[in-house]
Amino acid sequence: MVPRFALYLIGAIALLGLIAGTSAIMMQRSSPWPTIRPGGAFAMQDTSGRPVTEADFKGGLSAFYFGFTHCPDACPTALFSLSEAMREIGPAADRLRVAFVTVDPERDTAEQMKLYLQSFDPRIRGLVGSQAAVEAMAAKFHVVARRVPGEGGDYVFDHSTTIMLFDATGRLVGGIDHDEAQESVTGKLKRLLTPNACVPGAPASLWEASVVKGNSAAMCN
């Protein structure tokens, strides 16, 4: 027969284990990337054919978005939102290193990417590469890009649509969802530029997907 105090001890240990497990689950759910760290080494080219690696972004604030120039909706929407935010921020946005990375190396040549980006802010940098280079970078950034066949041999990509925000150390610090309001997109870029300042219109966290209307205090730490 097990002594009563031993039963109490076993019960207490089990309860602590349950609490710890629940806390871990809650912590994992607080970020889209709970157990991984997107980013790392890559070797691509820009629209002029110049080699681009992770070293070009080292020490700066950066935003990466993966997509393709034949994208019917998500990509032009994201790039337009980034362009509008950078326009509103003005010269301070020069400190941001914004990259549009192709997931479609078959069609997105340097020339095609250059032509496509003429419709958006000129500070947005297009990155292209070989199939192997594109797949390797997408894997490092934990980006999903699945080719979906269409009619007449055409195709599109079902791909990740989050704009990933990185600090000067290369650490992922936030994300912009594809359906966020323009005010939130602009606010997040401003907060990325000035992390310790109260930015009216910006979410309190770079992970939050919405802005609390009319309550500036709730938007600041």
C-alpha positions in Angstrom: 0.0 0.0 0.0 1.4 3.4 -1.0 1.6 5.9 1.9 -0.7 8.9 1.7 2.1 11.4 1.6 3.6 9.6 -1.4 0.3 9.9 -3.2 0.2 13.6 -2.5 3.8 13.9 -3.8 3.0 12.0 -7.0 -0.1 14.2 -7.5 1.8 17.4 -7.0 4.5 16.3 -9.5 1.9 15.4 -12.1 0.2 18.8 -11.6 3.5 20.7 -12.0 4.1 18.7 -15.2 0.7 19.6 -16.6 1.2 23.3 -15.8 4.7 23.2 -17.4 3.4 21.5 -20.5 0.5 23.9 -20.8 2.8 26.9 -20.5 5.1 25.5 -23.2 2.2 25.1 -25.5 1.0 28.6 -24.9 4.5 30.0 -25.5 4.7 28.1 -28.8 1.4 29.5 -29.9 2.6 33.1 -29.3 4.6 33.2 -32.5 4.2 31.8 -36.0 7.7 30.3 -35.7 7.8 28.8 -32.2 10.7 26.4 -32.4 12.7 27.5 -35.5 14.8 30.5 -36.5 14.2 31.7 -40.1 17.2 33.2 -41.9 20.8 32.3 -42.5 23.2 32.0 -45.4 22.0 32.3 -49.0 23.5 33.1 -52.4 21.3 34.9 -54.9 21.5 37.8 -57.4 19.9 41.2 -57.7 18.2 42.6 -60.9 21.6 43.8 -62.2 23.1 40.3 -61.9 25.2 41.2 -58.9 25.7 38.4 -56.3 23.8 39.0 -53.1 24.3 37.1 -49.8 23.2 37.4 -46.2 26.2 39.7 -45.7 24.5 42.4 -47.7 21.8 42.6 -45.0 24.0 42.2 -42.0 23.9 45.1 -39.5 20.7 46.6 -41.0 17.0 46.3 -40.4 15.4 44.2 -43.1 12.1 42.9 -44.4 11.8 39.8 -46.7 8.9 38.8 -48.8 8.8 35.6 -50.9 6.7 35.5 -54.0 6.7 35.6 -57.8 6.1 38.2 -60.5 3.2 36.3 -62.1 1.4 36.3 -58.7 -2.3 37.4 -59.3 -3.0 39.0 -55.9 -1.0 38.4 -52.7 2.4 39.6 -54.1 1.3 42.9 -55.7 -0.8 43.6 -52.6 2.1 43.1 -50.3 4.6 45.1 -52.4 2.1 47.9 -52.8 1.5 48.0 -49.0 5.3 48.1 -48.4 5.7 50.8 -51.0 3.0 53.0 -49.5 4.5 52.5 -46.0 8.0 53.4 -47.2 6.6 56.5 -49.0 4.8 57.7 -45.9 7.9 57.1 -43.7 10.1 59.0 -46.2 13.9 59.2 -46.1 14.0 57.3 -42.8 12.9 54.2 -44.8 16.3 54.3 -46.5 17.5 52.5 -43.4 15.3 49.5 -44.3 16.6 46.7 -46.5 13.5 45.4 -48.2 13.8 42.3 -50.5 11.3 40.6 -52.7 12.6 37.1 -53.2 11.3 34.9 -56.1 10.0 31.4 -55.6 9.7 31.0 -59.4 13.2 30.9 -60.9 11.9 29.4 -64.1 10.1 32.7 -65.1 11.6 35.3 -62.8 14.9 36.2 -64.5 16.8 39.4 -63.4 15.2 41.3 -66.4 11.7 40.1 -65.5 12.1 41.0 -61.8 13.5 44.5 -62.7 10.6 45.2 -65.0 8.1 44.0 -62.4 9.5 46.1 -59.5 9.3 49.3 -61.6 5.7 49.5 -60.3 6.8 49.7 -56.7 9.1 51.6 -54.4 12.6 51.7 -55.9 14.1 50.8 -52.5 12.6 47.3 -52.8 15.3 44.9 -54.0 14.5 41.9 -56.2 16.4 38.7 -55.6 16.6 35.9 -58.2 18.7 32.8 -58.6 18.9 29.2 -59.8 16.4 26.6 -58.8 18.8 25.2 -56.3 19.6 28.6 -54.8 16.0 29.6 -54.6 15.0 26.3 -52.9 17.9 26.6 -50.5 17.0 30.1 -49.4 13.3 29.3 -49.1 14.3 26.4 -46.8 16.5 28.6 -44.7 13.7 31.1 -44.2 11.1 28.3 -43.7 9.0 29.5 -46.6 6.6 27.2 -48.3 6.1 27.4 -52.0 4.1 24.8 -53.8 3.6 24.9 -57.6 0.0 24.5 -58.6 -0.7 23.6 -62.3 -3.2 25.7 -64.3 -4.7 25.7 -67.7 -2.6 25.5 -70.9 0.6 24.7 -69.1 0.4 27.8 -66.9 1.0 27.6 -63.1 0.9 29.6 -59.9 2.4 29.1 -56.5 0.7 28.5 -53.2 3.2 30.2 -51.0 3.9 31.8 -47.6 2.6 35.4 -47.6 4.0 36.8 -44.4 6.5 39.7 -44.6 9.3 38.8 -42.2 10.9 41.5 -40.2 14.5 41.2 -38.9 16.6 43.3 -36.6 20.2 44.3 -37.1 21.5 41.0 -35.7 19.5 39.0 -38.2 16.9 37.9 -35.6 13.3 37.5 -36.7 11.4 40.1 -34.6 8.0 40.3 -36.3 5.8 39.7 -39.2 3.2 41.4 -41.3 0.2 39.3 -42.4 -1.2 39.5 -45.9 -4.5 41.0 -44.7 -3.2 43.6 -42.3 -4.5 47.2 -42.6 -2.2 49.7 -44.2 -2.0 51.6 -41.0 -0.7 48.5 -39.3 1.9 47.9 -42.0 3.2 51.4 -41.8 3.2 51.3 -38.0 5.2 48.1 -37.9 7.9 49.4 -40.2 8.1 52.6 -38.1 8.4 50.5 -34.9 11.1 48.3 -36.5 13.0 51.5 -37.2 12.5 52.9 -33.7 11.9 49.9 -31.4 12.1 51.9 -28.2 9.8 54.7 -29.2 6.0 55.1 -28.9 4.8 55.0 -32.5 1.2 56.2 -32.9 -0.7 53.8 -35.1 1.7 50.9 -34.5 0.8 47.7 -32.7 2.5 47.3 -29.3 4.2 44.2 -30.7 5.6 43.5 -34.2 3.7 40.2 -34.0 0.3 41.7 -33.5 -1.9 41.6 -36.6 -4.2 44.6 -35.9 -4.2 48.1 -34.6 -6.3 49.2 -31.6 -8.2 52.1 -33.1 -8.2 55.3 -31.1 -6.1 54.0 -28.3 -2.5 55.2 -28.7 -1.6 54.0 -25.2 -2.5 50.4 -26.1 -0.1 50.6 -29.1 2.9 51.5 -27.1 5.0 49.6 -24.6 
